[in-house]
Amino acid sequence: MKNRYLVLVAAAIVASGSAAFADTVVGSSVNTGFQTYGTVNENGNPFWDNKSLDGSHKDIGYYVNSNYAGAPNTVHLPWYGYKNSGGNAGKADLNMHFTHDTADTDAGSLKLEIAGNAGSNVVGWYDTTNASVLHPIWTGSDSPLVGADEVFNPSASWGLYIQGPGGTYYMNSALNSNKDTKNQHFAIFGVDLTAGVEKYLIGVEDLSSKTNKYEGKGDYNDFIFTLTTNIAPPPGGNPGVPEPASLSLLALGAVGLIARRRKA
């Protein structure tokens, strides 16, 4: 995981604070957000917990279990979707996207690709104000061993897409090809949801729910990657970030210096 930096400015020092910019998930409803879920049982609740054509215990939930410590069949990473109560419990948000500070870059690391279309699938980003222009991040020649780590700089409001023989599918499902507008092809898990330190694990489904009869709405293991924001260091400055206590001392020092100058 690459280092993350904060840009410190004089105003932030005097205020004993700092600004943190990261990629934040924005949902379409007040009832959506990061949810907790315990058991992976392949019954379609949450939306990504389906059977897999790749075999039993192969959907994205089992990948999360095996790669993030915990008891067997327990998901410890919160997932993004509708709250676990009410009629929409466990469903996907069909119109979500990220917000981003364009001074920073994103680091994507491809972890796993299990798909018959692996050689031709492309995963990338699009600007939510102009989704017709696609920006590839990974192409069919990439794999967890080759081209796994990519750095890119999306727009201030952006989403992910996957494009392949099965069609083109967006985080804004209304844009999906094959009229697959009622299925979300991206499952987002929060690896670290600390403000300013956000890191996500993302699973992608590359088939339409209309043709994916066995898996239902998908197993979301066709493309699995992490997303981390790289916050740019100040030009020529020290990339280290003072602790809040240090910032307070800096602020007090600045006030004392001003007082001394006035006294003199």
C-alpha positions, 0 to 999 in steps of 0.5 A: 500500500502506497503512502498517503499524505496530507497537504498542510497550509498555514491556516490549518496550522493556526487552527490546529487542524489539517485537511484530509482528502480521499475518495468517498462513496456517494449513494443515491439514498439516505438509506444507503451506506456501509452495512455489517453482515455476518454469514456468507450463505449464497442466498443473494442477501446481501446482493453480492452473496450468490452462488458461483459458476466457479464452484461452491464458496467462490463468490466475493464473500468467501474471498473477503473471508480468506483474505481478511482475518476472522472466523470461518464464513464471517465477513468482517468488512462492511459492504455498501448498500441498503441498510439491513432493515426494511423492504430494501435490506441487502439490496445494492445501490444502483446509482453510486459514485465516488467524489475525489480531490483532483490534486491527488491520485488513486492507486489500484491494485488488481488482486484476482480475476476469475472470468471466462472473459478475462482476456478481453475485459476492461475495467476503468473509470468515467466522469459522472457528467460525461459517461460516454468517455471511458478511461481504462485502468486495466485491460485484458492483458493485465493480471494479478501478476502483470499490470496489477498496480495502476495509478490514475487521477479521476475527475471530482465525481467519478464511477467505475465501469467494466466493458467486455463481450457481455456488455458495458456496465457502470456503477450508475446502473441506468447506463448499463447495456443489455438493459441490465439497469436493475443490477449493480455490477460493483460490490464495494467493501470498506477495508479502512473507512477512517476519514482521510484514510479510506481504502476499499476492496471492490468486486466486479461482475461482468455478466448480465443478470439476464443471462447469468441464470445460475449465479442470479445477479453474480458472484462478483469475483470476475475482477477484484481489486483494492482502491487507495487514495494517494494524497500528494505531498507539498511541493518540495516539502516534507511528506511526513504529517505532524500529529494533532498535538504537534499541530497544536504546538506549532499553532501556539508557537506561531501565536507566541512569535506574533506576541513577541514581535508585537512586544518588541 
